[in-house]
Amino acid sequence: MSAETNGEYLAEFIDGPLEGEFERRALVGGSPEERIAQVAAVDGLESMFWYDAVEHREVDGEVRVRFRFDAGDSDPVEFDQDDNE
């Protein structure tokens, strides 16, 4: 079943706090979104992260979109070395 038929696409987060994660999302007006906001908990605090589409492709009839992190518009995230050892 193609993405156009099921109304979905696969979003891939290529960097930032959600790096390496994938999510199925609904097509909007028949197309993938160009900019999305994601809420995620980092160190127990909810934060808003903005991602911009950088690549669209179709793989075996499925639309896939790669998203890059927009740090300037997102909530700040601090890396705590003690929590990652």
N, CA, C and O of each residue as an XYZ file, in Angstrom:
340
protein
N       0.852     -1.177      0.000
C       0.000      0.000      0.000
C       0.892      1.232      0.000
O       1.801      1.326      0.825
N       0.662      2.165     -0.888
C       1.512      3.343     -0.977
C       1.137      4.373      0.073
O       0.049      4.330      0.647
N       2.055      5.299      0.315
C       1.815      6.354      1.302
C       0.623      7.210      0.909
O      -0.125      7.679      1.766
N       0.450      7.411     -0.403
C      -0.679      8.219     -0.839
C      -2.002      7.550     -0.486
O      -2.992      8.232     -0.222
N      -2.024      6.239     -0.480
C      -3.232      5.493     -0.167
C      -3.512      5.479      1.323
O      -4.658      5.645      1.739
N      -2.470      5.281      2.141
C      -2.715      5.190      3.575
C      -2.594      6.532      4.289
O      -2.885      6.612      5.483
N      -2.170      7.599      3.587
C      -2.135      8.932      4.171
C      -1.049      9.157      5.196
O      -1.172     10.040      6.044
N       0.025      8.364      5.131
C       1.106      8.487      6.105
C       2.457      8.635      5.417
O       2.616      8.332      4.234
N       3.423      9.110      6.197
C       4.815      9.088      5.769
C       5.672      8.743      6.976
O       5.204      8.793      8.113
N       6.926      8.394      6.726
C       7.851      8.046      7.790
C       8.827      9.201      7.979
O       9.543      9.578      7.051
N       8.852      9.762      9.195
C       9.779     10.844      9.534
C      11.005     10.243     10.211
O      10.887      9.407     11.108
N      12.186     10.682      9.767
C      13.452     10.253     10.370
C      14.153     11.484     10.921
O      14.361     12.459     10.198
N      14.520     11.444     12.198
C      15.210     12.553     12.843
C      16.705     12.275     12.781
O      17.195     11.333     13.405
N      17.434     13.104     12.021
C      18.838     12.780     11.716
C      19.839     13.403     12.679
O      21.021     13.062     12.639
N      19.386     14.313     13.549
C      20.297     14.890     14.531
C      19.490     15.479     15.683
O      18.269     15.331     15.735
N      20.177     16.144     16.603
C      19.501     16.743     17.749
C      19.089     15.716     18.789
O      19.541     14.572     18.752
N      18.232     16.121     19.717
C      17.832     15.242     20.824
C      17.101     13.965     20.386
O      17.109     12.971     21.112
N      16.479     13.986     19.221
C      15.730     12.818     18.750
C      16.494     12.026     17.683
O      15.907     11.204     16.980
N      17.786     12.272     17.566
C      18.604     11.618     16.545
C      18.405     10.110     16.544
O      18.449      9.459     17.587
N      18.183      9.564     15.333
C      18.048      8.125     15.175
C      16.637      7.593     15.368
O      16.394      6.402     15.179
N      15.703      8.462     15.744
C      14.327      8.016     15.950
C      13.516      8.167     14.660
O      13.812      9.008     13.812
N      12.488      7.329     14.540
C      11.565      7.345     13.408
C      10.158      7.477     13.949
O       9.863      7.034     15.060
N       9.274      8.099     13.143
C       7.886      8.242     13.560
C       6.988      8.258     12.335
O       7.291      8.929     11.348
N       5.896      7.532     12.393
C       4.892      7.599     11.332
C       4.028      8.819     11.590
O       3.551      9.036     12.704
N       3.829      9.625     10.531
C       3.043     10.852     10.656
C       2.037     10.920      9.512
O       2.237     10.321      8.455
N       0.977     11.643      9.734
C      -0.068     11.806      8.720
C       0.352     12.841      7.686
O       0.933     13.873      8.022
N       0.053     12.554      6.437
C       0.246     13.547      5.389
C      -0.752     14.684      5.617
O      -1.880     14.443      6.048
N      -0.344     15.904      5.331
C      -1.206     17.073      5.494
C      -1.504     17.619      4.104
O      -0.609     18.095      3.406
N      -2.760     17.544      3.716
C      -3.113     17.969      2.362
C      -2.440     17.124      1.304
O      -2.184     17.599      0.197
N      -2.147     15.864      1.636
C      -1.520     14.945      0.697
C      -0.005     15.021      0.639
O       0.623     14.320     -0.154
N       0.593     15.877      1.483
C       2.046     16.054      1.470
C       2.618     15.960      2.885
O       1.915     16.209      3.865
N       3.904     15.596      2.982
C       4.551     15.621      4.295
C       4.743     17.060      4.758
O       4.788     17.986      3.949
N       4.854     17.229      6.052
C       5.107     18.548      6.613
C       6.536     18.983      6.301
O       7.426     18.145      6.155
N       6.752     20.282      6.202
C       8.086     20.820      5.978
C       8.763     21.187      7.291
O       9.989     21.285      7.354
N       7.963     21.391      8.347
C       8.493     21.770      9.658
C       7.581     21.166     10.714
O       6.359     21.294     10.641
N       8.188     20.506     11.700
C       7.382     19.892     12.749
C       7.959     20.213     14.123
O       9.158     20.448     14.276
N       7.086     20.216     15.103
C       7.480     20.398     16.498
C       7.267     19.081     17.216
O       6.249     18.416     17.023
N       8.218     18.710     18.034
C       8.136     17.487     18.820
C       8.336     17.843     20.284
O       9.230     18.619     20.622
N       7.518     17.287     21.143
C       7.696     17.447     22.584
C       8.306     16.161     23.099
O       7.805     15.070     22.831
N       9.399     16.301     23.846
C      10.081     15.128     24.392
C      10.640     15.481     25.763
O      10.966     16.635     26.039
N      10.744     14.479     26.607
C      11.324     14.678     27.936
C      12.833     14.452     27.866
O      13.302     13.420     27.386
N      13.572     15.430     28.352
C      15.029     15.332     28.437
C      15.391     15.593     29.886
O      15.086     16.655     30.430
N      16.037     14.628     30.504
C      16.383     14.716     31.932
C      15.156     15.026     32.781
O      15.235     15.777     33.753
N      14.011     14.434     32.400
C      12.789     14.583     33.177
C      12.011     15.860     32.914
O      10.959     16.065     33.520
N      12.491     16.726     32.031
C      11.796     17.967     31.720
C      11.268     17.922     30.290
O      11.990     17.546     29.366
N      10.002     18.309     30.112
C       9.449     18.365     28.761
C      10.032     19.552     28.018
O      10.107     20.657     28.554
N      10.438     19.319     26.798
C      11.023     20.362     25.961
C      10.397     20.309     24.580
O       9.968     19.247     24.130
N      10.343     21.458     23.901
C       9.815     21.561     22.536
C      10.988     21.646     21.575
O      11.851     22.515     21.699
N      11.004     20.724     20.609
C      12.066     20.684     19.615
C      11.472     20.882     18.227
O      10.477     20.248     17.875
N      12.087     21.766     17.436
C      11.651     22.027     16.068
C      12.597     21.336     15.098
O      13.815     21.344     15.275
N      12.006     20.741     14.071
C      12.758     20.048     13.029
C      12.264     20.500     11.656
O      11.067     20.701     11.452
N      13.206     20.657     10.713
C      12.904     21.067      9.345
C      13.219     19.928      8.376
O      14.234     19.246      8.513
N      12.338     19.733      7.396
C      12.553     18.705      6.378
C      13.748     19.092      5.510
O      13.863     20.238      5.075
N      14.631     18.133      5.263
C      15.797     18.388      4.422
C      15.875     17.447      3.221
O      16.622     17.701      2.276
N      15.101     16.359      3.260
C      15.127     15.411      2.141
C      13.827     14.618      2.113
O      13.373     14.098      3.132
N      13.236     14.538      0.909
C      12.048     13.713      0.685
C      12.434     12.632     -0.314
O      13.137     12.904     -1.287
N      11.976     11.411     -0.075
C      12.220     10.335     -1.037
C      11.108      9.292     -0.901
O      10.371      9.260      0.084
N      11.016      8.456     -1.908
C      10.047      7.367     -1.851
C      10.809      6.056     -1.915
O      11.651      5.862     -2.791
N      10.511      5.150     -0.978
C      11.163      3.846     -0.909
C      10.071      2.791     -0.894
O       9.260      2.743      0.031
N      10.049      1.958     -1.904
C       9.038      0.898     -2.032
C       7.624      1.440     -1.844
O       6.809      0.826     -1.155
N       7.333      2.586     -2.453
C       5.995      3.162     -2.402
C       5.683      3.933     -1.130
O       4.561      4.406     -0.955
N       6.664      4.066     -0.235
C       6.446      4.789      1.018
C       7.227      6.101      0.998
O       8.407      6.122      0.651
N       6.563      7.190      1.371
C       7.233      8.481      1.461
C       8.034      8.522      2.755
O       7.522      8.208      3.829
N       9.297      8.912      2.635
C      10.180      9.060      3.798
C      10.768     10.464      3.763
O      11.178     10.955      2.711
N      10.801     11.097      4.924
C      11.308     12.459      5.024
C      12.340     12.516      6.148
O      12.087     12.060      7.263
N      13.505     13.084      5.838
C      14.545     13.270      6.849
C      14.421     14.688      7.400
O      14.261     15.647      6.646
N      14.498     14.806      8.736
C      14.347     16.092      9.408
C      15.617     16.444     10.168
O      16.220     15.596     10.825
N      16.017     17.725     10.067
C      17.194     18.246     10.764
C      16.742     19.143     11.911
O      15.786     19.906     11.768
N      17.425     19.053     13.040
C      17.135     19.800     14.253
C      17.397     21.292     14.062
O      18.430     21.682     13.516
N      16.457     22.125     14.514
C      16.608     23.581     14.494
C      16.848     24.040     15.930
O      15.899     24.342     16.654
N      18.107     24.093     16.340
C      18.454     24.428     17.720
C      18.045     25.848     18.083
O      17.691     26.108     19.233
N      18.086     26.773     17.129
C      17.766     28.165     17.407
C      16.327     28.389     17.834
O      16.055     29.271     18.649
N      15.402     27.605     17.298
C      13.986     27.756     17.637
C      13.525     26.788     18.715
O      12.401     26.900     19.204
N      14.372     25.842     19.092
C      14.004     24.812     20.060
C      14.375     25.230     21.475
O      15.193     26.127     21.684
N      13.753     24.556     22.445
C      14.142     24.772     23.840
C      15.594     24.350     24.007
O      16.037     23.390     23.377
N      16.342     25.064     24.855
C      17.746     24.686     25.057
C      17.873     23.331     25.743
O      17.077     22.977     26.612
N      18.886     22.589     25.333
C      19.170     21.281     25.923
C      20.637     21.290     26.323
O      21.516     21.595     25.517
N      20.882     20.952     27.573
C      22.265     20.888     28.042
C      22.671     19.440     28.201
O      21.914     18.625     28.727
N      23.858     19.128     27.747
C      24.402     17.776     27.850
C      25.068     17.631     29.206
O      25.970     18.402     29.533
N      24.644     16.660     29.999
C      25.212     16.420     31.323
C      26.131     15.213     31.239
O      25.662     14.078     31.144
N      27.444     15.451     31.274
C      28.425     14.376     31.120
C      28.262     13.322     32.220
O      28.440     12.134     31.952
N      27.931     13.725     33.444
C      27.775     12.780     34.543
C      26.671     11.756     34.293
O      26.768     10.613     34.741
N      25.613     12.167     33.572
C      24.502     11.262     33.285
C      24.799     10.320     32.127
O      24.043      9.379     31.883
N      25.904     10.567     31.405
C      26.189      9.794     30.206
C      27.512      9.054     30.275
O      28.151      8.835     29.247
N      27.923      8.674     31.448
C      29.172      7.914     31.591
C      28.881      6.467     31.839
O      29.805      5.667     31.986
